[in-house]
Amino acid sequence: MNKSASVKVYHGYGHKHNLVVYGHVFKRRAKSRQIYSNKIFVNILHLLKLFILKPYPFINVRLQFFDQTIYNRTEQDGFFRFEWEATEDVKAGWHFVKVEAVDEAGNVLSAGEGKVYVPHITQYAFISDVDDTVMISHSATIARRLRELFIKNPHTRKTFPNVAEHYRQLALSHTQEDQPNPFFYVSSSEWNLYDYLIETFHFHKLPDGAFLLNTLKRWKDLIATGKTGHEGKLLRVMRILDAFPNQKFVFFGDNSQQDPTIYAAIVEKYPQNIAAVYIRNIRPEKFIDARSALDKIELKGVETCLFNSSEEAISHSKKIGLIK
């Protein structure tokens, strides 16, 4: 191997007949080991490093999963996506995968390891937005959003009070502790922030899950972080539903941007697969619009909750039997 490439593999998900893993190959990527400091300039420098990179387009990649080898090529932005069917049954839990970047002569330029999550067969699965649903991000205001990103690190970022407690209870809803319900975190934030988000969720003791994020951005596009990809978010959510047709899903989002509209469109297509939709009311001026979208969802027989605090959401989950 040499230092002309680096492979980043993100947590994937699936089951025997439909496994999915994402990642990127880079020609150059700044070292971005996080130092959890209270110094603003240390945090700013680390964030900038997450956006200093050069993708490796159209390079061959191969994935190793147990005794299987699957081949693909990266896209223009270095992104790769593997989707395959396992040759044998795959037990529930996390399984390691290895992805190698290979030149035309078959030489391995770099390799990276990741994990794929195979959920237990449970009654429920949960799909949650991240910014302003779990983490306080001020997504609707660019200046305030960038301030949160720049001056704070994963250990100083704030999550909403009791959101972690709510999600932990839901992870064990109608199942056993050793067979938790799966969580999928779907966000308009970019893949640049993947490690940042993983550490933030781990620090705040939120349930483990697969993250599905938005297209990679370069440093010159940093000011537009988190502001694109709502159509892509819709597609990512629908792919999850297609992968797990036998589980009932519960959605979590907020009314800062497009979550009520996106979730209403999904319920219109998959009403039998959705048990409930929760929307955090962080923009009171959009309350009526969010309520209107949720009213349409309720007409499909799906429970809804437009809440101001996680305590309200927890009470609703108990009321409808999600939490015993």
C-alpha positions as CSV (number, residue, x, y, z in Angstrom):
1,M,0.0,0.0,0.0
2,N,1.0,3.6,-0.4
3,K,-0.1,7.0,0.8
4,S,-1.6,8.1,-2.5
5,A,-5.1,7.2,-1.3
6,S,-7.2,6.7,1.8
7,V,-10.5,4.7,2.2
8,K,-13.2,5.8,4.6
9,V,-16.0,3.3,5.2
10,Y,-19.3,4.3,6.9
11,H,-21.6,2.0,9.0
12,G,-23.9,0.1,6.6
13,Y,-27.1,-1.8,7.2
14,G,-29.3,-4.5,5.8
15,H,-30.1,-8.2,6.0
16,K,-29.1,-11.3,4.0
17,H,-30.9,-10.3,0.8
18,N,-30.1,-6.6,0.8
19,L,-26.8,-5.3,2.4
20,V,-25.6,-1.8,1.8
21,V,-22.3,-0.1,2.7
22,Y,-21.2,3.5,1.8
23,G,-17.8,5.2,1.8
24,H,-15.3,7.5,0.1
25,V,-11.9,7.2,-1.4
26,F,-9.6,10.3,-1.1
27,K,-6.4,11.3,-2.8
28,R,-5.7,13.6,0.1
29,R,-7.4,14.1,3.4
30,A,-6.2,16.2,6.3
31,K,-5.4,14.4,9.5
32,S,-8.5,15.1,11.7
33,R,-7.9,13.4,15.0
34,Q,-10.2,15.3,17.4
35,I,-8.8,17.0,20.5
36,Y,-11.7,17.7,22.9
37,S,-10.7,21.2,23.9
38,N,-12.6,24.2,25.2
39,K,-10.4,26.5,23.1
40,I,-12.4,27.9,20.2
41,F,-9.4,28.0,17.8
42,V,-8.7,24.3,18.4
43,N,-12.3,23.5,17.5
44,I,-12.3,25.8,14.4
45,L,-9.1,24.2,13.1
46,H,-10.5,20.7,13.6
47,L,-13.7,21.5,11.8
48,L,-11.8,23.1,8.8
49,K,-9.7,19.9,8.5
50,L,-12.9,17.9,8.0
51,F,-13.5,19.9,4.8
52,I,-9.9,19.9,3.5
53,L,-9.8,16.9,1.2
54,K,-9.4,15.8,-2.4
55,P,-11.7,12.9,-3.5
56,Y,-10.4,10.1,-5.7
57,P,-12.8,9.7,-8.6
58,F,-13.4,6.6,-10.7
59,I,-11.0,4.4,-8.8
60,N,-11.8,0.6,-8.5
61,V,-12.9,-0.5,-5.1
62,R,-13.6,-4.0,-3.7
63,L,-15.4,-5.1,-0.6
64,Q,-14.6,-8.2,1.5
65,F,-17.5,-9.6,3.5
66,F,-16.9,-13.0,5.0
67,D,-16.0,-15.1,1.9
68,Q,-17.6,-12.7,-0.6
69,T,-15.8,-10.2,-2.8
70,I,-17.8,-7.4,-4.5
71,Y,-16.4,-4.9,-7.0
72,N,-17.4,-1.3,-7.8
73,R,-15.9,2.1,-8.8
74,T,-16.1,5.4,-7.0
75,E,-18.1,8.3,-8.4
76,Q,-16.9,11.8,-9.4
77,D,-16.7,12.8,-5.7
78,G,-15.0,9.6,-4.6
79,F,-18.2,8.2,-3.2
80,F,-18.9,4.5,-3.4
81,R,-21.9,2.4,-2.6
82,F,-22.0,-1.4,-2.3
83,E,-25.3,-3.2,-2.4
84,W,-25.3,-7.0,-2.4
85,E,-26.9,-10.2,-1.3
86,A,-25.1,-12.5,1.2
87,T,-24.5,-16.1,0.1
88,E,-25.3,-17.4,3.6
89,D,-27.5,-16.3,6.5
90,V,-26.2,-13.3,8.4
91,K,-26.7,-13.2,12.1
92,A,-28.2,-10.0,13.7
93,G,-25.6,-7.6,15.0
94,W,-22.6,-5.7,13.7
95,H,-20.3,-7.3,11.1
96,F,-17.0,-6.0,9.9
97,V,-16.4,-5.3,6.2
98,K,-13.1,-4.3,4.5
99,V,-12.9,-2.0,1.4
100,E,-9.8,-1.7,-0.7
101,A,-8.9,0.9,-3.4
102,V,-7.2,-0.9,-6.3
103,D,-5.4,0.5,-9.3
104,E,-5.8,-0.8,-12.9
105,A,-2.9,-3.2,-12.3
106,G,-4.6,-4.8,-9.3
107,N,-2.3,-3.1,-6.7
108,V,-4.0,-2.2,-3.4
109,L,-3.5,1.5,-2.9
110,S,-5.3,1.7,0.5
111,A,-7.8,-0.1,2.6
112,G,-10.4,0.8,5.2
113,E,-12.6,-1.1,7.6
114,G,-16.3,-0.5,8.5
115,K,-19.3,-2.3,9.9
116,V,-22.6,-3.3,8.6
117,Y,-25.6,-3.6,11.0
118,V,-28.1,-6.4,10.6
119,P,-31.1,-5.6,12.9
120,H,-32.8,-8.2,15.0
121,I,-36.3,-9.0,13.8
122,T,-38.3,-6.6,16.0
123,Q,-41.6,-4.9,15.8
124,Y,-40.3,-1.4,15.4
125,A,-37.5,0.5,13.7
126,F,-36.8,4.3,14.1
127,I,-35.6,6.9,11.6
128,S,-34.5,10.2,13.1
129,D,-33.3,13.5,11.7
130,V,-30.2,14.9,13.6
131,D,-30.0,18.7,13.5
132,D,-32.6,20.4,15.6
133,T,-34.3,17.1,16.3
134,V,-31.5,15.5,18.4
135,M,-28.8,18.2,18.5
136,I,-29.4,21.9,19.0
137,S,-28.1,23.2,15.6
138,H,-30.1,26.3,14.6
139,S,-30.2,24.9,11.0
140,A,-32.5,27.6,9.7
141,T,-29.9,30.4,10.5
142,I,-26.6,30.0,8.7
143,A,-24.6,32.2,11.1
144,R,-25.9,30.4,14.2
145,R,-25.4,27.0,12.7
146,L,-21.8,27.7,11.8
147,R,-21.2,29.1,15.3
148,E,-22.4,25.8,16.8
149,L,-20.1,23.9,14.5
150,F,-17.1,26.1,14.9
151,I,-16.9,26.8,18.6
152,K,-18.0,23.5,19.9
153,N,-16.8,19.9,19.7
154,P,-18.6,16.6,20.0
155,H,-18.3,16.7,23.8
156,T,-19.6,20.3,24.2
157,R,-22.4,20.1,21.6
158,K,-25.8,20.2,23.2
159,T,-28.6,17.7,22.6
160,F,-32.2,18.5,23.6
161,P,-33.0,17.6,27.2
162,N,-34.2,14.0,27.6
163,V,-34.0,13.1,23.9
164,A,-31.3,10.4,24.7
165,E,-33.6,9.0,27.4
166,H,-36.5,8.8,25.0
167,Y,-34.5,7.1,22.3
168,R,-33.0,4.6,24.8
169,Q,-36.5,3.6,25.9
170,L,-37.6,3.3,22.3
171,A,-34.6,1.1,21.5
172,L,-36.0,-1.4,24.0
173,S,-39.6,-1.0,23.0
174,H,-41.4,-4.4,22.8
175,T,-38.1,-6.2,22.6
176,Q,-35.3,-7.5,24.8
177,E,-32.1,-5.7,25.9
178,D,-29.9,-8.0,23.8
179,Q,-32.1,-7.4,20.7
180,P,-32.6,-3.6,20.5
181,N,-34.7,-1.9,17.9
182,P,-32.7,-0.5,15.0
183,F,-32.1,3.3,14.7
184,F,-31.2,5.1,11.5
185,Y,-30.0,8.7,11.6
186,V,-30.8,10.5,8.3
187,S,-29.5,14.0,8.0
188,S,-28.8,16.8,5.5
189,S,-25.4,17.2,7.1
190,E,-22.5,16.1,4.9
191,W,-20.4,13.0,5.1
192,N,-17.5,15.3,6.2
193,L,-19.2,15.3,9.7
194,Y,-19.6,11.6,10.0
195,D,-17.0,11.0,12.7
196,Y,-18.0,14.2,14.5
197,L,-21.6,12.9,14.7
198,I,-20.7,9.4,15.7
199,E,-18.7,10.8,18.7
200,T,-21.4,13.3,19.6
201,F,-24.0,10.5,19.8
202,H,-21.7,8.2,21.6
203,F,-20.8,10.9,24.2
204,H,-24.5,11.6,24.9
205,K,-25.3,7.9,25.1
206,L,-27.8,7.8,22.2
207,P,-28.5,4.4,20.6
208,D,-26.1,3.1,18.1
209,G,-27.3,3.2,14.5
210,A,-26.5,3.7,10.9
211,F,-25.9,7.3,9.7
212,L,-27.0,8.3,6.2
213,L,-25.7,11.8,5.3
214,N,-25.5,14.2,2.4
215,T,-23.0,14.7,-0.4
216,L,-19.4,15.5,0.6
217,K,-18.5,19.2,0.6
218,R,-15.1,21.0,0.2
219,W,-13.9,23.8,2.4
220,K,-15.0,26.5,0.0
221,D,-18.6,25.3,0.4
222,L,-18.5,25.2,4.1
223,I,-20.9,28.1,4.5
224,A,-23.6,26.0,2.8
225,T,-23.2,23.1,5.1
226,G,-26.5,21.3,6.0
227,K,-28.5,23.4,3.5
228,T,-29.0,21.0,0.7
229,G,-30.2,17.5,-0.2
230,H,-33.8,17.3,1.0
231,E,-34.7,15.3,-2.1
232,G,-31.8,13.0,-1.3
233,K,-33.0,12.7,2.3
234,L,-36.4,11.5,1.0
235,L,-34.8,8.8,-1.2
236,R,-32.5,7.7,1.7
237,V,-35.5,7.2,4.0
238,M,-37.4,5.3,1.3
239,R,-34.5,2.9,0.7
240,I,-34.5,2.0,4.4
241,L,-38.2,1.2,4.3
242,D,-37.7,-0.9,1.2
243,A,-34.9,-2.8,2.9
244,F,-37.1,-3.7,5.9
245,P,-40.7,-4.1,4.7
246,N,-41.7,-6.2,7.8
247,Q,-41.0,-3.6,10.5
248,K,-43.1,-0.7,11.6
249,F,-41.2,2.6,11.4
250,V,-41.4,5.6,13.7
251,F,-40.1,8.9,12.3
252,F,-38.5,11.8,14.2
253,G,-37.9,15.3,12.8
254,D,-38.5,19.0,13.3
255,N,-40.1,21.9,11.6
256,S,-37.0,24.0,11.0
257,Q,-36.9,22.9,7.3
258,Q,-38.7,20.2,5.3
259,D,-39.2,17.2,7.6
260,P,-43.0,17.4,8.0
261,T,-43.4,17.6,4.2
262,I,-40.9,14.8,3.5
263,Y,-42.5,12.5,6.1
264,A,-46.0,13.3,4.8
265,A,-44.9,12.3,1.3
266,I,-43.4,9.0,2.6
267,V,-46.6,8.2,4.6
268,E,-48.6,8.8,1.5
269,K,-46.6,6.0,-0.3
270,Y,-46.0,3.6,2.7
271,P,-48.9,4.2,5.1
272,Q,-48.9,0.5,6.3
273,N,-45.2,0.7,7.2
274,I,-45.4,3.8,9.5
275,A,-46.6,3.6,13.1
276,A,-46.0,7.2,14.2
277,V,-44.4,10.6,13.2
278,Y,-42.9,12.9,15.7
279,I,-42.0,16.6,14.9
280,R,-40.2,18.8,17.3
281,N,-41.7,22.3,17.2
282,I,-38.6,24.5,17.2
283,R,-40.0,27.3,15.0
284,P,-43.4,28.4,16.3
285,E,-44.0,30.5,13.2
286,K,-44.1,27.2,11.3
287,F,-46.4,25.5,13.8
288,I,-49.5,25.7,11.5
289,D,-47.7,24.4,8.5
290,A,-46.3,21.4,10.5
291,R,-49.7,20.7,12.0
292,S,-51.3,20.7,8.6
293,A,-48.8,18.1,7.3
294,L,-49.4,16.0,10.4
295,D,-53.2,16.2,9.9
296,K,-52.7,14.7,6.4
297,I,-50.6,11.9,8.0
298,E,-53.3,11.1,10.5
299,L,-55.8,10.7,7.8
300,K,-53.7,7.6,6.7
301,G,-54.2,6.1,10.2
302,V,-50.7,7.1,11.4
303,E,-50.2,8.5,14.9
304,T,-48.5,12.0,15.1
305,C,-47.1,14.2,17.8
306,L,-46.0,17.9,17.4
307,F,-44.1,18.5,20.5
308,N,-42.1,21.3,22.2
309,S,-40.1,19.1,24.7
310,S,-39.0,15.5,24.8
311,E,-41.1,15.0,27.9
312,E,-44.2,15.6,25.8
313,A,-42.9,13.1,23.2
314,I,-42.2,10.5,25.9
315,S,-45.7,10.9,27.3
316,H,-47.2,10.4,23.8
317,S,-45.1,7.3,23.3
318,K,-46.5,5.9,26.5
319,K,-50.0,6.9,25.5
320,I,-49.9,5.0,22.2
321,G,-48.0,2.0,23.6
322,L,-44.6,2.5,22.1
323,I,-43.2,2.7,25.6
324,K,-44.6,0.4,28.2
